[in-house]
Amino acid sequence: MKNTLLLNKDEQITLFLLATLNNDILVNGMTADNMQTLKDLQSELLCIVQKYATVI
């Protein structure tokens, strides 16, 4: 992954996992595993949004 000034490595990984999950949902539909993964990522995604909402 490319280093950026705004996103740290953990945030980049979280967003990459979300993109991978979104692709899986589009291909396979919403499954119980996908729902659990969304729940697991939810708090990390919220932290990213809150961190960068003030930048905008």
HTML snippet that shows the backbone in 3Dmol.js (N, CA, C, O; Angstrom):
<script src="https://3Dmol.org/build/3Dmol-min.js"></script>
<div id="view" style="width:600px;height:400px;position:relative"></div>
<script>
const pdb = `
ATOM      1  N   MET A   1       0.826  -1.179   0.000  1.00  0.00           N
ATOM      2  CA  MET A   1       0.000   0.000   0.000  1.00  0.00           C
ATOM      3  C   MET A   1       0.874   1.247   0.000  1.00  0.00           C
ATOM      4  O   MET A   1       1.958   1.279   0.582  1.00  0.00           O
ATOM      5  N   LYS A   2       0.371   2.252  -0.662  1.00  0.00           N
ATOM      6  CA  LYS A   2       1.083   3.513  -0.758  1.00  0.00           C
ATOM      7  C   LYS A   2       0.875   4.322   0.523  1.00  0.00           C
ATOM      8  O   LYS A   2      -0.245   4.422   1.023  1.00  0.00           O
ATOM      9  N   ASN A   3       1.949   4.892   1.047  1.00  0.00           N
ATOM     10  CA  ASN A   3       1.837   5.745   2.230  1.00  0.00           C
ATOM     11  C   ASN A   3       1.180   7.063   1.845  1.00  0.00           C
ATOM     12  O   ASN A   3       1.475   7.631   0.794  1.00  0.00           O
ATOM     13  N   THR A   4       0.298   7.539   2.694  1.00  0.00           N
ATOM     14  CA  THR A   4      -0.347   8.832   2.474  1.00  0.00           C
ATOM     15  C   THR A   4      -0.136   9.700   3.697  1.00  0.00           C
ATOM     16  O   THR A   4       0.220   9.213   4.770  1.00  0.00           O
ATOM     17  N   LEU A   5      -0.360  10.984   3.521  1.00  0.00           N
ATOM     18  CA  LEU A   5      -0.210  11.905   4.643  1.00  0.00           C
ATOM     19  C   LEU A   5      -1.403  11.850   5.579  1.00  0.00           C
ATOM     20  O   LEU A   5      -1.260  12.096   6.776  1.00  0.00           O
ATOM     21  N   LEU A   6      -2.581  11.532   5.053  1.00  0.00           N
ATOM     22  CA  LEU A   6      -3.783  11.576   5.870  1.00  0.00           C
ATOM     23  C   LEU A   6      -4.100  10.267   6.574  1.00  0.00           C
ATOM     24  O   LEU A   6      -4.512  10.275   7.734  1.00  0.00           O
ATOM     25  N   LEU A   7      -3.916   9.146   5.893  1.00  0.00           N
ATOM     26  CA  LEU A   7      -4.310   7.855   6.457  1.00  0.00           C
ATOM     27  C   LEU A   7      -3.099   7.099   6.983  1.00  0.00           C
ATOM     28  O   LEU A   7      -2.087   6.973   6.294  1.00  0.00           O
ATOM     29  N   ASN A   8      -3.210   6.597   8.207  1.00  0.00           N
ATOM     30  CA  ASN A   8      -2.133   5.748   8.708  1.00  0.00           C
ATOM     31  C   ASN A   8      -2.347   4.323   8.191  1.00  0.00           C
ATOM     32  O   ASN A   8      -3.354   4.041   7.541  1.00  0.00           O
ATOM     33  N   LYS A   9      -1.432   3.459   8.469  1.00  0.00           N
ATOM     34  CA  LYS A   9      -1.469   2.096   7.933  1.00  0.00           C
ATOM     35  C   LYS A   9      -2.731   1.341   8.364  1.00  0.00           C
ATOM     36  O   LYS A   9      -3.346   0.660   7.543  1.00  0.00           O
ATOM     37  N   ASP A  10      -3.125   1.451   9.632  1.00  0.00           N
ATOM     38  CA  ASP A  10      -4.333   0.764  10.116  1.00  0.00           C
ATOM     39  C   ASP A  10      -5.585   1.257   9.399  1.00  0.00           C
ATOM     40  O   ASP A  10      -6.464   0.466   9.058  1.00  0.00           O
ATOM     41  N   GLU A  11      -5.661   2.559   9.174  1.00  0.00           N
ATOM     42  CA  GLU A  11      -6.817   3.115   8.480  1.00  0.00           C
ATOM     43  C   GLU A  11      -6.861   2.650   7.030  1.00  0.00           C
ATOM     44  O   GLU A  11      -7.933   2.362   6.499  1.00  0.00           O
ATOM     45  N   GLN A  12      -5.705   2.578   6.396  1.00  0.00           N
ATOM     46  CA  GLN A  12      -5.642   2.088   5.018  1.00  0.00           C
ATOM     47  C   GLN A  12      -6.110   0.637   4.949  1.00  0.00           C
ATOM     48  O   GLN A  12      -6.865   0.265   4.050  1.00  0.00           O
ATOM     49  N   ILE A  13      -5.667  -0.165   5.884  1.00  0.00           N
ATOM     50  CA  ILE A  13      -6.064  -1.576   5.909  1.00  0.00           C
ATOM     51  C   ILE A  13      -7.568  -1.699   6.129  1.00  0.00           C
ATOM     52  O   ILE A  13      -8.225  -2.511   5.477  1.00  0.00           O
ATOM     53  N   THR A  14      -8.119  -0.902   7.043  1.00  0.00           N
ATOM     54  CA  THR A  14      -9.562  -0.932   7.300  1.00  0.00           C
ATOM     55  C   THR A  14     -10.344  -0.598   6.040  1.00  0.00           C
ATOM     56  O   THR A  14     -11.311  -1.286   5.714  1.00  0.00           O
ATOM     57  N   LEU A  15      -9.940   0.445   5.330  1.00  0.00           N
ATOM     58  CA  LEU A  15     -10.645   0.830   4.111  1.00  0.00           C
ATOM     59  C   LEU A  15     -10.474  -0.208   3.010  1.00  0.00           C
ATOM     60  O   LEU A  15     -11.396  -0.435   2.227  1.00  0.00           O
ATOM     61  N   PHE A  16      -9.308  -0.839   2.940  1.00  0.00           N
ATOM     62  CA  PHE A  16      -9.091  -1.917   1.977  1.00  0.00           C
ATOM     63  C   PHE A  16     -10.005  -3.098   2.277  1.00  0.00           C
ATOM     64  O   PHE A  16     -10.594  -3.679   1.366  1.00  0.00           O
ATOM     65  N   LEU A  17     -10.124  -3.455   3.562  1.00  0.00           N
ATOM     66  CA  LEU A  17     -11.015  -4.549   3.952  1.00  0.00           C
ATOM     67  C   LEU A  17     -12.466  -4.225   3.623  1.00  0.00           C
ATOM     68  O   LEU A  17     -13.217  -5.103   3.198  1.00  0.00           O
ATOM     69  N   LEU A  18     -12.862  -2.983   3.814  1.00  0.00           N
ATOM     70  CA  LEU A  18     -14.226  -2.581   3.484  1.00  0.00           C
ATOM     71  C   LEU A  18     -14.462  -2.685   1.976  1.00  0.00           C
ATOM     72  O   LEU A  18     -15.514  -3.160   1.546  1.00  0.00           O
ATOM     73  N   ALA A  19     -13.506  -2.250   1.185  1.00  0.00           N
ATOM     74  CA  ALA A  19     -13.649  -2.349  -0.266  1.00  0.00           C
ATOM     75  C   ALA A  19     -13.758  -3.812  -0.707  1.00  0.00           C
ATOM     76  O   ALA A  19     -14.558  -4.143  -1.582  1.00  0.00           O
ATOM     77  N   THR A  20     -12.964  -4.671  -0.105  1.00  0.00           N
ATOM     78  CA  THR A  20     -13.024  -6.096  -0.411  1.00  0.00           C
ATOM     79  C   THR A  20     -14.379  -6.674  -0.013  1.00  0.00           C
ATOM     80  O   THR A  20     -14.963  -7.472  -0.747  1.00  0.00           O
ATOM     81  N   LEU A  21     -14.872  -6.267   1.149  1.00  0.00           N
ATOM     82  CA  LEU A  21     -16.176  -6.720   1.612  1.00  0.00           C
ATOM     83  C   LEU A  21     -17.281  -6.241   0.684  1.00  0.00           C
ATOM     84  O   LEU A  21     -18.182  -7.009   0.347  1.00  0.00           O
ATOM     85  N   ASN A  22     -17.223  -4.977   0.264  1.00  0.00           N
ATOM     86  CA  ASN A  22     -18.233  -4.445  -0.655  1.00  0.00           C
ATOM     87  C   ASN A  22     -18.269  -5.254  -1.939  1.00  0.00           C
ATOM     88  O   ASN A  22     -19.347  -5.556  -2.451  1.00  0.00           O
ATOM     89  N   ASN A  23     -17.109  -5.606  -2.461  1.00  0.00           N
ATOM     90  CA  ASN A  23     -17.041  -6.426  -3.663  1.00  0.00           C
ATOM     91  C   ASN A  23     -17.683  -7.788  -3.418  1.00  0.00           C
ATOM     92  O   ASN A  23     -18.433  -8.280  -4.260  1.00  0.00           O
ATOM     93  N   ASP A  24     -17.397  -8.390  -2.287  1.00  0.00           N
ATOM     94  CA  ASP A  24     -17.969  -9.697  -1.955  1.00  0.00           C
ATOM     95  C   ASP A  24     -19.492  -9.621  -1.847  1.00  0.00           C
ATOM     96  O   ASP A  24     -20.195 -10.533  -2.283  1.00  0.00           O
ATOM     97  N   ILE A  25     -19.993  -8.542  -1.271  1.00  0.00           N
ATOM     98  CA  ILE A  25     -21.449  -8.368  -1.154  1.00  0.00           C
ATOM     99  C   ILE A  25     -22.071  -8.219  -2.539  1.00  0.00           C
ATOM    100  O   ILE A  25     -23.136  -8.779  -2.801  1.00  0.00           O
ATOM    101  N   LEU A  26     -21.421  -7.474  -3.425  1.00  0.00           N
ATOM    102  CA  LEU A  26     -21.948  -7.308  -4.773  1.00  0.00           C
ATOM    103  C   LEU A  26     -21.976  -8.630  -5.539  1.00  0.00           C
ATOM    104  O   LEU A  26     -22.903  -8.888  -6.307  1.00  0.00           O
ATOM    105  N   VAL A  27     -20.961  -9.464  -5.327  1.00  0.00           N
ATOM    106  CA  VAL A  27     -20.864 -10.737  -6.042  1.00  0.00           C
ATOM    107  C   VAL A  27     -21.776 -11.791  -5.421  1.00  0.00           C
ATOM    108  O   VAL A  27     -22.498 -12.486  -6.137  1.00  0.00           O
ATOM    109  N   ASN A  28     -21.748 -11.913  -4.097  1.00  0.00           N
ATOM    110  CA  ASN A  28     -22.426 -13.018  -3.420  1.00  0.00           C
ATOM    111  C   ASN A  28     -23.682 -12.620  -2.657  1.00  0.00           C
ATOM    112  O   ASN A  28     -24.390 -13.491  -2.150  1.00  0.00           O
ATOM    113  N   GLY A  29     -23.972 -11.341  -2.563  1.00  0.00           N
ATOM    114  CA  GLY A  29     -25.107 -10.892  -1.765  1.00  0.00           C
ATOM    115  C   GLY A  29     -24.728 -10.819  -0.294  1.00  0.00           C
ATOM    116  O   GLY A  29     -23.626 -11.202   0.101  1.00  0.00           O
ATOM    117  N   MET A  30     -25.649 -10.327   0.496  1.00  0.00           N
ATOM    118  CA  MET A  30     -25.399 -10.198   1.934  1.00  0.00           C
ATOM    119  C   MET A  30     -25.529 -11.564   2.599  1.00  0.00           C
ATOM    120  O   MET A  30     -26.582 -12.201   2.549  1.00  0.00           O
ATOM    121  N   THR A  31     -24.449 -11.994   3.213  1.00  0.00           N
ATOM    122  CA  THR A  31     -24.446 -13.271   3.920  1.00  0.00           C
ATOM    123  C   THR A  31     -24.232 -12.998   5.412  1.00  0.00           C
ATOM    124  O   THR A  31     -23.929 -11.874   5.811  1.00  0.00           O
ATOM    125  N   ALA A  32     -24.391 -14.019   6.208  1.00  0.00           N
ATOM    126  CA  ALA A  32     -24.157 -13.870   7.650  1.00  0.00           C
ATOM    127  C   ALA A  32     -22.704 -13.484   7.915  1.00  0.00           C
ATOM    128  O   ALA A  32     -22.432 -12.672   8.798  1.00  0.00           O
ATOM    129  N   ASP A  33     -21.779 -14.053   7.166  1.00  0.00           N
ATOM    130  CA  ASP A  33     -20.359 -13.709   7.335  1.00  0.00           C
ATOM    131  C   ASP A  33     -20.108 -12.248   6.985  1.00  0.00           C
ATOM    132  O   ASP A  33     -19.379 -11.551   7.692  1.00  0.00           O
ATOM    133  N   ASN A  34     -20.716 -11.784   5.890  1.00  0.00           N
ATOM    134  CA  ASN A  34     -20.549 -10.382   5.503  1.00  0.00           C
ATOM    135  C   ASN A  34     -21.127  -9.446   6.551  1.00  0.00           C
ATOM    136  O   ASN A  34     -20.545  -8.404   6.850  1.00  0.00           O
ATOM    137  N   MET A  35     -22.264  -9.816   7.103  1.00  0.00           N
ATOM    138  CA  MET A  35     -22.888  -8.992   8.138  1.00  0.00           C
ATOM    139  C   MET A  35     -21.985  -8.902   9.370  1.00  0.00           C
ATOM    140  O   MET A  35     -21.842  -7.831   9.961  1.00  0.00           O
ATOM    141  N   GLN A  36     -21.388 -10.009   9.748  1.00  0.00           N
ATOM    142  CA  GLN A  36     -20.488 -10.010  10.903  1.00  0.00           C
ATOM    143  C   GLN A  36     -19.257  -9.155  10.635  1.00  0.00           C
ATOM    144  O   GLN A  36     -18.800  -8.430  11.518  1.00  0.00           O
ATOM    145  N   THR A  37     -18.723  -9.234   9.429  1.00  0.00           N
ATOM    146  CA  THR A  37     -17.559  -8.424   9.072  1.00  0.00           C
ATOM    147  C   THR A  37     -17.904  -6.944   9.120  1.00  0.00           C
ATOM    148  O   THR A  37     -17.107  -6.138   9.600  1.00  0.00           O
ATOM    149  N   LEU A  38     -19.078  -6.580   8.631  1.00  0.00           N
ATOM    150  CA  LEU A  38     -19.517  -5.182   8.719  1.00  0.00           C
ATOM    151  C   LEU A  38     -19.603  -4.722  10.164  1.00  0.00           C
ATOM    152  O   LEU A  38     -19.181  -3.613  10.491  1.00  0.00           O
ATOM    153  N   LYS A  39     -20.145  -5.562  11.024  1.00  0.00           N
ATOM    154  CA  LYS A  39     -20.226  -5.220  12.443  1.00  0.00           C
ATOM    155  C   LYS A  39     -18.835  -5.041  13.043  1.00  0.00           C
ATOM    156  O   LYS A  39     -18.615  -4.138  13.850  1.00  0.00           O
ATOM    157  N   ASP A  40     -17.898  -5.903  12.648  1.00  0.00           N
ATOM    158  CA  ASP A  40     -16.534  -5.821  13.170  1.00  0.00           C
ATOM    159  C   ASP A  40     -15.829  -4.539  12.719  1.00  0.00           C
ATOM    160  O   ASP A  40     -15.051  -3.960  13.478  1.00  0.00           O
ATOM    161  N   LEU A  41     -16.095  -4.097  11.498  1.00  0.00           N
ATOM    162  CA  LEU A  41     -15.441  -2.909  10.950  1.00  0.00           C
ATOM    163  C   LEU A  41     -16.128  -1.609  11.364  1.00  0.00           C
ATOM    164  O   LEU A  41     -15.546  -0.534  11.219  1.00  0.00           O
ATOM    165  N   GLN A  42     -17.333  -1.690  11.866  1.00  0.00           N
ATOM    166  CA  GLN A  42     -18.144  -0.512  12.124  1.00  0.00           C
ATOM    167  C   GLN A  42     -17.461   0.526  13.015  1.00  0.00           C
ATOM    168  O   GLN A  42     -17.441   1.707  12.669  1.00  0.00           O
ATOM    169  N   SER A  43     -16.916   0.122  14.129  1.00  0.00           N
ATOM    170  CA  SER A  43     -16.313   1.104  15.042  1.00  0.00           C
ATOM    171  C   SER A  43     -15.041   1.708  14.455  1.00  0.00           C
ATOM    172  O   SER A  43     -14.779   2.896  14.644  1.00  0.00           O
ATOM    173  N   GLU A  44     -14.250   0.904  13.747  1.00  0.00           N
ATOM    174  CA  GLU A  44     -13.042   1.434  13.121  1.00  0.00           C
ATOM    175  C   GLU A  44     -13.391   2.443  12.028  1.00  0.00           C
ATOM    176  O   GLU A  44     -12.734   3.475  11.896  1.00  0.00           O
ATOM    177  N   LEU A  45     -14.426   2.139  11.249  1.00  0.00           N
ATOM    178  CA  LEU A  45     -14.860   3.066  10.199  1.00  0.00           C
ATOM    179  C   LEU A  45     -15.389   4.362  10.790  1.00  0.00           C
ATOM    180  O   LEU A  45     -15.126   5.441  10.260  1.00  0.00           O
ATOM    181  N   LEU A  46     -16.126   4.263  11.873  1.00  0.00           N
ATOM    182  CA  LEU A  46     -16.646   5.455  12.531  1.00  0.00           C
ATOM    183  C   LEU A  46     -15.508   6.345  13.021  1.00  0.00           C
ATOM    184  O   LEU A  46     -15.588   7.568  12.907  1.00  0.00           O
ATOM    185  N   CYS A  47     -14.466   5.753  13.555  1.00  0.00           N
ATOM    186  CA  CYS A  47     -13.304   6.531  14.018  1.00  0.00           C
ATOM    187  C   CYS A  47     -12.638   7.259  12.857  1.00  0.00           C
ATOM    188  O   CYS A  47     -12.236   8.414  12.995  1.00  0.00           O
ATOM    189  N   ILE A  48     -12.521   6.587  11.714  1.00  0.00           N
ATOM    190  CA  ILE A  48     -11.912   7.219  10.539  1.00  0.00           C
ATOM    191  C   ILE A  48     -12.764   8.403  10.086  1.00  0.00           C
ATOM    192  O   ILE A  48     -12.239   9.481   9.811  1.00  0.00           O
ATOM    193  N   VAL A  49     -14.072   8.200  10.010  1.00  0.00           N
ATOM    194  CA  VAL A  49     -14.977   9.266   9.573  1.00  0.00           C
ATOM    195  C   VAL A  49     -14.913  10.447  10.537  1.00  0.00           C
ATOM    196  O   VAL A  49     -14.842  11.595  10.098  1.00  0.00           O
ATOM    197  N   GLN A  50     -14.937  10.188  11.830  1.00  0.00           N
ATOM    198  CA  GLN A  50     -14.881  11.267  12.812  1.00  0.00           C
ATOM    199  C   GLN A  50     -13.558  12.013  12.737  1.00  0.00           C
ATOM    200  O   GLN A  50     -13.528  13.236  12.873  1.00  0.00           O
ATOM    201  N   LYS A  51     -12.477  11.298  12.526  1.00  0.00           N
ATOM    202  CA  LYS A  51     -11.154  11.926  12.461  1.00  0.00           C
ATOM    203  C   LYS A  51     -11.059  12.895  11.285  1.00  0.00           C
ATOM    204  O   LYS A  51     -10.509  13.989  11.412  1.00  0.00           O
ATOM    205  N   TYR A  52     -11.600  12.480  10.140  1.00  0.00           N
ATOM    206  CA  TYR A  52     -11.440  13.292   8.940  1.00  0.00           C
ATOM    207  C   TYR A  52     -12.617  14.216   8.665  1.00  0.00           C
ATOM    208  O   TYR A  52     -12.538  15.061   7.773  1.00  0.00           O
ATOM    209  N   ALA A  53     -13.685  14.076   9.397  1.00  0.00           N
ATOM    210  CA  ALA A  53     -14.814  14.994   9.231  1.00  0.00           C
ATOM    211  C   ALA A  53     -14.400  16.411   9.631  1.00  0.00           C
ATOM    212  O   ALA A  53     -14.880  17.385   9.051  1.00  0.00           O
ATOM    213  N   THR A  54     -13.522  16.526  10.606  1.00  0.00           N
ATOM    214  CA  THR A  54     -13.075  17.851  11.030  1.00  0.00           C
ATOM    215  C   THR A  54     -12.135  18.480  10.007  1.00  0.00           C
ATOM    216  O   THR A  54     -12.039  19.705   9.929  1.00  0.00           O
ATOM    217  N   VAL A  55     -11.441  17.657   9.224  1.00  0.00           N
ATOM    218  CA  VAL A  55     -10.538  18.174   8.193  1.00  0.00           C
ATOM    219  C   VAL A  55     -11.335  18.855   7.098  1.00  0.00           C
ATOM    220  O   VAL A  55     -10.936  19.900   6.584  1.00  0.00           O
ATOM    221  N   ILE A  56     -12.466  18.257   6.742  1.00  0.00           N
ATOM    222  CA  ILE A  56     -13.291  18.787   5.665  1.00  0.00           C
ATOM    223  C   ILE A  56     -14.025  20.019   6.176  1.00  0.00           C
ATOM    224  O   ILE A  56     -14.787  20.637   5.431  1.00  0.00           O
TER     225      ILE A  56
END
`;
const viewer = $3Dmol.createViewer("view");
viewer.addModel(pdb, "pdb");
viewer.setStyle({}, {cartoon: {color: "spectrum"}});
viewer.zoomTo();
viewer.render();
</script>
